[in-house]
Amino acid sequence: MSPVLFWFLATLSIVAALGVVVQRNPVHCLLALVLTLISIAVLFIGQDAVVVGFLQVIVYAGAIMVLFLFVIWLLNLRVETASTGRLAIKFLGAIGVAALLAELESFAMPARLQVKFSTTHAAGYGSIEALSQALFSQYLIAFEVTSVLLLVAVVGAVALARRSTAVEVQERAEQLARAEKAA
């Protein structure tokens, strides 16, 4: 992979990741996250990890993002229209971002920092066999914990959506009861 393409994709993934945080519309945040994941997948493919790159697109940008989209639609999230009024939190967040950018700049400035592009890899690098061997031996517990965590997140989102709906129904019934008493 050429260094120009590498830096373009790296910049694109960082800008898209910032779009995830900055956007107010949850669907736009999700689309920015998909762009981030796809650009990272192209980086994997450019580094000769073709299987990991395609799995990134299929699993994360495909299946999990569709799941997140359904959760967003289920929760019926709306765009935040009014300011939250937490100026202190926004100010501290801006200071934190500035500090992280300054730290990144201090690491990137020295002339000794160079991206090394290597074309030699170990035998079986990026193959399905090597990936499955690592995934189901070294990282089995992390793999299973991640799947349980995603399941718990979906169940929690559904529970929160149902609870808020039940509260809204109860409030509506109370409003109708008060209106009937007033009439």
Secondary structure, DSSP 8 states (H G I E B T S, - for coil): --HHHHHHHHHHHHHHHHHHHH-SSHHHHHHHHHHHHHHHHHHHHHTT-HHHHHHIIIIIIIIIHHHHHHHHHHHT-----S----HHHHHHHHHHHHHHHHHHHHHHSSTT----------TTTT-HHHHHHHHHHTSHHHHHHHHHHHHHHHHHHHHHHHHHHHHHHHHHHHHHHHHHHH-
